[in-house]
Amino acid sequence: MKRGRKPGFKVSKKTREKIRKAAIGRIFSEKAKLNMRLAKLGKKRIGYNVEKWKKSRKGYKHSEETKRKIGNAQKGKSRPYQKGEKNGSWKGGVTPINQKIRSSLKYKKWTYGVFKRDNWTCQKTKIKGCKLVAHHIQNFSEYPELRFVIDNGITLSKESHKLFHHIYGKKRNTKEQLLEFIN
């Protein structure tokens, strides 16, 4: 008969404390460490626990006091949820304009439009279904009026895009360089 505890069997707090104390200062051999590592490899730890926790909380209603505390926290009256200027990490709204533009909905729509027009296919390798990047034909920084024009974009695979900028650099790229690179 196999030894050990049965699935679903819960160990008491007293027993867990005894096990914890017994494990303090224990030194494992390299073989034992390897066996423990291999035993944990196939286990889903993070996602499984989150899903289990969500199911256990389903239908749970917060008390009025908790709702009030959450509301106050969101208004900046409690430390952990302070937003904007009240947050300790606030640096005066210094998000670079480039980052703001590239994370905007307008930019995402432009990227989607370029991908759709090129049928989600890299225009250099003609491979479909790889990681794609929407590349500006006329530079993003030098031609702000063409940033969101779909005809100013071309679909490249992530590797091809990296190779293009490795060969031609990141600044002052031209349409001729791109045509030379694709052909």
Secondary structure, DSSP 4 states (H G I P E B T S, - for coil): ---SPPTTPPPPHHHHHHHHHHHTT----HHHHHHHHHHHHT---HHHHHHHHHHHHTT----HHHHHHHHHHHTT-SGGG--GGGSTT--SS---HHHHHHTSHHHHHHHHHHHHHTTTB-TTT--BSS-EEEEESS-TTT-GGGTT-GGGEEEEEHHHHHHHHHHH-SSS--HHHHHHHH-
